[in-house]
Amino acid sequence: MKVYLDTLGCRLNESEIEQIGRTFRRIGHDLTKEAEDADLCVINTCAVTNEAGRKSRQMIHQAHRKAPHAGIIVTGCYSEIEKQKVAEIPGVRHIIGNLDKEKLAYLVMGVEPEPFDEEPIARDLKPGDLRRTRAYVKVQDGCNNKCAFCVTQIARGEERSRPLTEILSEIRGFLKLGYKEIVLTGVHLGAYGRDQRDANLDLKDLLQAILDQTATPRLRLSSLEPWDLPSQFFDLWQDPRLCRYLHLPLQSGCDQTLKRMLRRTRKQTFREIVAEARASIRDLALCSDMIVGFPGETDAEFNETAEFVQEIDFCHLHVFRYSPRPQTRAATLPDQIDHDTKTQRSEILQSLSLQGRQRFHQNQIGSVAPVLWEQSLDQDDSGTLWQGLTDHYIRVQTRVPRDLYNQILDVQLLSPLNDEIMAAQLR
């Protein structure tokens, strides 16, 4: 059977769709990049905003139009909270809940689960070739927080941590295949181990175990809520294999707004976390999420957020215009903000984000950073144009007459080529 996979949303969704693909290959099926060729389509949905929900529906409809003969399996957060709407879309055969997502292929095909092995990935690889340079490893799922705007706790349930031995085994499998960067994903990484009280583990213990017990060349964290971090957590970055990039979603730079959002942080606490991180991590790239137009957000509250963004000096922001989500507290709050105001505020924060990224790039000119080379863009008489990512998530390019693919090599950062990419030269 040929299986087509598509996903939308966060790094956790990316990790999960890759795991689903590995499982289908493990039990004897082939993956196809084109829905038209598929006998089965698996769509992993997102519900973080109304727009994400709309795109999720669109993905399902597109799969049915391209492969009307194929069965469609839908999973993910949107199908979790809007099961009836999804079930009514033509072509949908099954809806698999988030709690059963890791067993999706087994449930659909009616076979018994098997332990992780690298063979399903390896069979797709030619000698000396790799399809991917980084592997996403899901270490945790679910969330016990009840932020007023968020459907994640509703869609994904309570916090659940994977056993340490299972995580280490999966990472070793990816390393054996030649992957150079491991990205840890989860809904609330800081909660890792909290549900496994007998194990007496936390996120710091997990990172230390990966660094000590595997040969991981580069370890990156996905989104990390700015609370529940273990004591002296950032001391771990003395090991240069940990990437100098942190995504700490704040959502607002105003304490009153944060209070209405039911967020477990305030400006001063966030300042202290950032100060501690920057004291331990040289040239830290700091990214965050911001929601504009949350119910009741006055001009003064938004201006306070904009000022805080400039104070912290983020190198990048993901800016979201608030949209009411079903079954959330915020959807019932008074003083909903109009579309035009949300758009205007979003544009202001997007501009501040761009300025922060430009400053960060300028400050890195002349510095040395390790780059994982991911792809070649073109070739001429002087060599191949290669593109890759530094450990602090700057995309760089260089042209050399040699193969750099999937190697981690030091470069000197030269100058910005545009707002996203810097020129570099090998050391």
C-alpha positions as CSV (number, residue, x, y, z in Angstrom):
1,M,0.0,0.0,0.0
2,K,1.2,3.5,-0.8
3,V,0.7,6.0,2.0
4,Y,0.7,9.8,1.7
5,L,1.5,11.9,4.8
6,D,0.8,15.6,5.5
7,T,1.1,17.7,8.6
8,L,0.5,21.2,9.8
9,G,1.7,23.1,12.9
10,C,4.4,22.6,15.5
11,R,7.6,20.7,15.7
12,L,5.8,18.1,17.8
13,N,3.5,17.4,14.9
14,E,6.5,17.1,12.6
15,S,8.0,14.5,15.0
16,E,4.8,12.6,15.1
17,I,4.2,12.4,11.4
18,E,7.8,11.2,10.9
19,Q,7.1,8.5,13.5
20,I,3.9,7.5,11.7
21,G,5.8,7.2,8.5
22,R,8.5,5.0,10.0
23,T,5.8,2.7,11.4
24,F,4.1,2.3,8.0
25,R,7.4,1.4,6.4
26,R,8.2,-1.0,9.3
27,I,5.0,-3.0,8.6
28,G,5.7,-3.2,4.9
29,H,4.1,-0.2,3.2
30,D,5.6,2.5,1.0
31,L,5.4,6.3,1.4
32,T,4.6,8.6,-1.5
33,K,5.2,12.3,-1.8
34,E,2.2,12.7,-4.0
35,A,-1.4,12.3,-2.8
36,E,-2.5,11.3,-6.3
37,D,-0.4,8.1,-6.0
38,A,-1.7,7.1,-2.5
39,D,-4.0,4.3,-1.4
40,L,-4.2,5.9,2.0
41,C,-3.7,9.5,3.1
42,V,-2.9,10.5,6.7
43,I,-3.5,14.1,7.7
44,N,-2.1,15.4,11.0
45,T,-4.0,18.5,11.9
46,C,-3.5,21.6,14.0
47,A,-5.9,23.8,16.0
48,V,-3.8,26.5,17.5
49,T,-5.7,29.3,15.7
50,N,-8.8,29.6,13.5
51,E,-6.4,29.8,10.5
52,A,-4.8,26.5,11.5
53,G,-8.2,24.9,11.7
54,R,-9.1,26.3,8.2
55,K,-5.8,25.0,6.7
56,S,-6.4,21.6,8.4
57,R,-9.8,21.3,6.7
58,Q,-8.3,22.5,3.4
59,M,-5.6,19.8,3.6
60,I,-8.2,17.1,4.0
61,H,-10.3,18.4,1.1
62,Q,-7.2,18.6,-1.1
63,A,-6.2,15.0,-0.3
64,H,-9.7,13.8,-1.3
65,R,-9.7,15.8,-4.5
66,K,-6.3,14.5,-5.5
67,A,-6.9,10.9,-4.4
68,P,-10.7,10.3,-4.4
69,H,-10.1,6.6,-4.4
70,A,-7.9,6.7,-1.2
71,G,-9.1,6.4,2.4
72,I,-8.3,9.4,4.5
73,I,-7.1,9.0,8.1
74,V,-7.2,12.2,10.2
75,T,-5.5,12.8,13.5
76,G,-4.2,15.8,15.5
77,C,-5.6,18.6,17.6
78,Y,-8.2,20.0,15.1
79,S,-9.8,16.6,14.6
80,E,-9.7,16.1,18.4
81,I,-11.8,19.2,19.1
82,E,-13.9,19.2,15.9
83,K,-14.6,15.5,15.4
84,Q,-18.0,15.9,13.9
85,K,-16.9,18.6,11.3
86,V,-14.0,16.4,10.3
87,A,-16.1,13.2,10.1
88,E,-18.4,15.0,7.6
89,I,-15.6,15.8,5.1
90,P,-15.8,13.5,2.1
91,G,-13.3,10.7,2.0
92,V,-12.6,10.6,5.8
93,R,-12.5,7.0,6.9
94,H,-11.2,7.2,10.4
95,I,-10.3,9.8,13.0
96,I,-7.5,8.8,15.4
97,G,-7.3,10.6,18.7
98,N,-4.1,12.2,19.9
99,L,-3.8,9.6,22.7
100,D,-3.6,6.9,20.0
101,K,-1.6,8.8,17.4
102,E,1.6,6.8,18.1
103,K,-0.3,3.6,17.3
104,L,-2.1,5.0,14.3
105,A,-0.5,2.8,11.6
106,Y,-1.0,-0.3,13.7
107,L,-4.6,0.5,14.5
108,V,-5.4,1.3,10.8
109,M,-3.7,-1.8,9.5
110,G,-4.8,-4.1,12.3
111,V,-1.3,-5.3,13.3
112,E,0.5,-5.5,16.7
113,P,3.0,-2.8,17.7
114,E,6.8,-3.5,17.4
115,P,9.7,-1.7,19.1
116,F,11.7,1.1,17.3
117,D,14.3,0.1,14.8
118,E,16.1,2.0,12.1
119,E,15.5,-0.4,9.3
120,P,12.4,1.4,7.9
121,I,14.5,4.6,7.5
122,A,17.6,2.8,6.3
123,R,15.8,1.0,3.5
124,D,15.0,4.4,1.9
125,L,18.6,5.5,1.9
126,K,21.2,5.0,-0.8
127,P,24.8,4.3,0.4
128,G,26.4,7.5,1.6
129,D,23.2,9.4,1.3
130,L,20.9,10.9,3.9
131,R,17.3,12.2,3.5
132,R,17.4,14.3,6.6
133,T,20.1,16.0,8.7
134,R,18.1,16.4,11.8
135,A,15.8,14.0,13.7
136,Y,12.8,15.1,15.8
137,V,12.4,13.0,18.9
138,K,9.2,13.3,20.9
139,V,10.0,13.1,24.6
140,Q,6.8,14.3,26.2
141,D,3.1,14.9,25.3
142,G,0.2,16.6,27.0
143,C,-0.1,19.6,29.3
144,N,-1.5,20.3,32.7
145,N,-1.6,24.1,32.3
146,K,-4.9,25.7,31.4
147,C,-4.0,28.9,29.5
148,A,-7.2,30.7,28.7
149,F,-6.6,30.8,24.9
150,C,-5.2,27.3,24.3
151,V,-6.8,24.1,23.2
152,T,-3.7,22.0,23.6
153,Q,-4.6,20.7,27.1
154,I,-8.1,19.8,25.7
155,A,-6.8,18.2,22.5
156,R,-3.7,16.4,24.0
157,G,-4.7,15.6,27.5
158,E,-2.6,15.3,30.7
159,E,1.2,15.4,30.7
160,R,2.9,12.1,29.8
161,S,6.6,11.5,29.6
162,R,8.4,8.8,27.6
163,P,10.7,6.5,29.5
164,L,14.3,7.6,29.4
165,T,15.6,4.3,28.1
166,E,13.2,4.5,25.2
167,I,14.3,8.0,24.2
168,L,18.0,7.1,24.4
169,S,17.3,4.0,22.2
170,E,15.5,6.1,19.6
171,I,18.3,8.7,19.5
172,R,21.0,6.0,19.1
173,G,19.0,4.6,16.2
174,F,19.0,8.0,14.5
175,L,22.7,8.5,15.1
176,K,23.5,5.1,13.7
177,L,21.8,6.3,10.5
178,G,24.0,9.4,10.4
179,Y,21.7,12.1,11.6
180,K,23.8,14.9,13.1
181,E,21.2,16.9,15.0
182,I,18.6,15.7,17.5
183,V,15.6,18.0,18.2
184,L,13.6,17.3,21.4
185,T,9.9,18.0,21.0
186,G,7.0,18.0,23.4
187,V,4.0,20.1,24.4
188,H,5.6,21.2,27.7
189,L,9.2,20.1,27.8
190,G,9.8,21.6,31.2
191,A,7.3,19.1,32.6
192,Y,9.4,16.1,31.5
193,G,9.5,13.4,34.2
194,R,6.9,15.1,36.4
195,D,4.4,12.3,35.8
196,Q,7.0,9.6,36.5
197,R,7.6,10.3,40.2
198,D,9.2,7.0,40.8
199,A,11.9,7.7,38.2
200,N,12.8,11.0,39.9
201,L,13.8,12.6,36.6
202,D,13.4,16.1,35.2
203,L,14.4,17.8,31.9
204,K,17.9,18.6,33.1
205,D,18.4,14.9,33.9
206,L,17.1,14.0,30.4
207,L,19.5,16.3,28.7
208,Q,22.4,15.2,30.8
209,A,21.7,11.6,30.0
210,I,21.6,12.2,26.3
211,L,24.9,14.1,26.4
212,D,26.5,11.5,28.6
213,Q,25.1,8.3,27.1
214,T,24.9,9.0,23.4
215,A,27.3,10.4,20.8
216,T,24.8,13.1,19.7
217,P,26.8,15.8,17.8
218,R,24.2,18.5,18.2
219,L,21.2,18.7,20.5
220,R,18.4,21.3,20.1
221,L,15.3,22.0,22.2
222,S,12.0,23.0,20.6
223,S,9.6,25.3,22.4
224,L,10.2,25.6,26.2
225,E,7.6,27.2,28.4
226,P,9.4,29.8,30.7
227,W,8.6,28.0,33.9
228,D,9.2,24.6,35.5
229,L,12.9,24.8,34.6
230,P,15.2,22.9,37.0
231,S,17.7,24.6,39.1
232,Q,20.9,25.6,37.3
233,F,19.3,24.4,34.1
234,F,21.4,26.6,31.8
235,D,24.7,25.3,33.2
236,L,24.2,22.4,30.9
237,W,25.2,24.7,28.0
238,Q,28.8,24.4,29.0
239,D,28.6,21.4,26.7
240,P,28.9,23.0,23.2
241,R,26.7,20.3,21.7
242,L,23.7,22.0,23.1
243,C,22.4,24.6,20.6
244,R,22.5,28.2,21.6
245,Y,18.9,28.8,20.6
246,L,15.9,29.0,23.0
247,H,12.3,29.4,22.1
248,L,10.6,30.7,25.3
249,P,6.9,31.5,24.5
250,L,5.8,34.5,26.5
251,Q,2.6,35.4,24.7
252,S,2.4,39.0,26.1
253,G,4.7,41.6,27.6
254,C,2.0,43.0,30.0
255,D,1.3,41.4,33.4
256,Q,-2.4,42.3,33.3
257,T,-2.8,40.5,29.9
258,L,-0.7,37.5,31.2
259,K,-3.0,37.3,34.2
260,R,-6.1,37.2,32.0
261,M,-4.4,34.6,29.8
262,L,-3.8,32.5,33.0
263,R,-0.1,32.2,32.1
264,R,2.2,31.0,34.8
265,T,4.8,33.8,34.3
266,R,5.1,37.5,34.7
267,K,7.5,40.0,33.2
268,Q,10.0,40.1,36.1
269,T,10.2,36.3,36.2
270,F,10.8,36.2,32.5
271,R,13.5,38.8,32.8
272,E,15.3,36.7,35.4
273,I,15.1,33.6,33.3
274,V,16.5,35.4,30.3
275,A,19.2,37.0,32.3
276,E,20.3,33.6,33.7
277,A,20.2,32.1,30.3
278,R,22.3,34.8,28.7
279,A,24.8,34.7,31.5
280,S,25.4,31.0,30.8
281,I,25.0,30.9,27.0
282,R,27.3,33.1,24.9
283,D,25.5,34.7,21.9
284,L,22.2,33.1,22.8
285,A,19.5,33.4,20.1
286,L,16.2,34.0,21.9
287,C,12.9,33.5,20.2
288,S,9.3,33.9,21.6
289,D,5.6,33.7,20.7
290,M,3.3,36.7,21.1
291,I,-0.5,36.9,20.9
292,V,-1.9,40.3,19.9
293,G,-5.6,41.3,20.4
294,F,-6.3,39.0,23.3
295,P,-9.7,40.0,24.8
296,G,-9.5,43.2,26.8
297,E,-6.0,44.1,25.5
298,T,-6.0,47.9,25.6
299,D,-3.7,50.2,23.7
300,A,-1.7,50.8,26.9
301,E,-1.4,47.0,27.4
302,F,-0.2,46.5,23.9
303,N,2.3,49.3,24.1
304,E,3.7,47.7,27.3
305,T,4.1,44.5,25.3
306,A,5.9,46.3,22.5
307,E,8.2,48.0,25.0
308,F,9.0,44.7,26.7
309,V,9.8,43.1,23.3
310,Q,12.4,45.9,22.7
311,E,13.8,45.5,26.2
312,I,14.3,41.8,26.0
313,D,15.7,42.1,22.4
314,F,14.4,38.9,20.9
315,C,16.1,37.8,17.7
316,H,12.7,36.5,16.4
317,L,9.0,36.5,17.2
318,H,6.2,34.3,16.1
319,V,3.3,36.7,16.2
320,F,-0.3,35.4,16.4
321,R,-3.5,37.4,16.1
322,Y,-5.8,36.0,18.8
323,S,-8.7,33.9,17.5
324,P,-11.3,32.3,19.8
325,R,-10.9,28.6,20.2
326,P,-13.8,26.3,21.1
327,Q,-14.0,25.1,24.7
328,T,-11.5,27.7,26.0
329,R,-12.1,30.3,28.6
330,A,-10.9,33.2,26.5
331,A,-13.6,32.6,23.9
332,T,-16.2,33.7,26.5
333,L,-14.4,36.8,27.7
334,P,-15.8,40.2,27.1
335,D,-14.1,43.0,25.1
336,Q,-13.1,41.0,22.1
337,I,-10.7,43.0,19.8
338,D,-11.6,43.9,16.3
339,H,-9.8,42.5,13.2
340,D,-8.2,45.7,12.1
341,T,-6.7,46.4,15.5
342,K,-5.2,42.9,15.7
343,T,-3.7,43.4,12.2
344,Q,-2.2,46.7,13.1
345,R,-0.7,45.4,16.4
346,S,0.6,42.3,14.6
347,E,2.4,44.4,12.0
348,I,4.1,46.4,14.8
349,L,5.4,43.3,16.5
350,Q,6.5,41.8,13.2
351,S,8.5,45.0,12.5
352,L,10.2,44.8,16.0
353,S,10.9,41.1,15.3
354,L,12.7,42.0,12.1
355,Q,14.7,44.7,13.8
356,G,15.7,42.2,16.5
357,R,16.8,39.7,13.9
358,Q,18.8,42.3,12.0
359,R,20.6,43.4,15.2
360,F,21.4,39.8,16.1
361,H,22.9,39.1,12.7
362,Q,24.9,42.3,12.7
363,N,26.3,41.5,16.2
364,Q,27.4,38.1,14.8
365,I,29.6,39.5,12.0
366,G,33.1,38.2,12.4
367,S,32.2,35.5,15.0
368,V,32.7,31.8,14.6
369,A,29.9,29.3,14.8
370,P,29.3,25.6,13.9
371,V,27.1,25.0,10.9
372,L,25.2,21.9,10.0
373,W,25.2,21.9,6.1
374,E,21.8,20.8,4.8
375,Q,21.4,21.4,1.1
376,S,23.1,22.5,-2.1
377,L,21.4,25.3,-4.0
378,D,23.4,25.5,-7.3
379,Q,26.8,24.8,-8.8
380,D,29.1,26.7,-11.1
381,D,32.8,26.7,-12.0
382,S,33.8,28.0,-8.6
383,G,32.0,25.3,-6.7
384,T,28.7,24.5,-5.0
385,L,26.5,26.9,-3.1
386,W,25.7,25.3,0.2
387,Q,23.2,26.3,2.8
388,G,23.0,25.3,6.5
389,L,22.1,26.4,10.0
390,T,24.3,27.6,12.8
391,D,23.7,26.2,16.3
392,H,22.0,29.5,17.1
393,Y,19.7,29.1,14.1
394,I,21.2,31.6,11.6
395,R,20.8,30.3,8.1
396,V,24.1,30.8,6.2
397,Q,25.5,30.2,2.7
398,T,29.0,29.6,1.3
399,R,30.3,28.5,-2.0
400,V,33.1,25.9,-2.0
401,P,34.4,23.2,-4.5
402,R,33.7,20.3,-2.1
403,D,30.8,18.3,-0.6
404,L,29.6,19.7,2.8
405,Y,26.3,17.8,3.1
406,N,25.4,16.7,6.6
407,Q,28.7,17.8,8.1
408,I,29.1,20.2,11.1
409,L,31.9,22.6,10.3
410,D,33.0,25.9,11.9
411,V,32.5,29.1,9.8
412,Q,33.2,32.7,10.2
413,L,30.0,34.8,9.7
414,L,30.6,37.6,7.2
415,S,27.6,39.7,6.4
416,P,23.9,39.5,5.9
417,L,22.7,38.6,2.4
418,N,19.2,39.5,3.3
419,D,17.0,39.5,6.4
420,E,17.1,35.7,6.7
421,I,20.5,34.6,5.5
422,M,24.2,35.5,6.2
423,A,27.3,34.9,4.1
424,A,30.0,32.7,5.7
425,Q,33.3,31.2,5.0
426,L,34.8,28.0,6.2
427,R,37.4,28.2,8.9
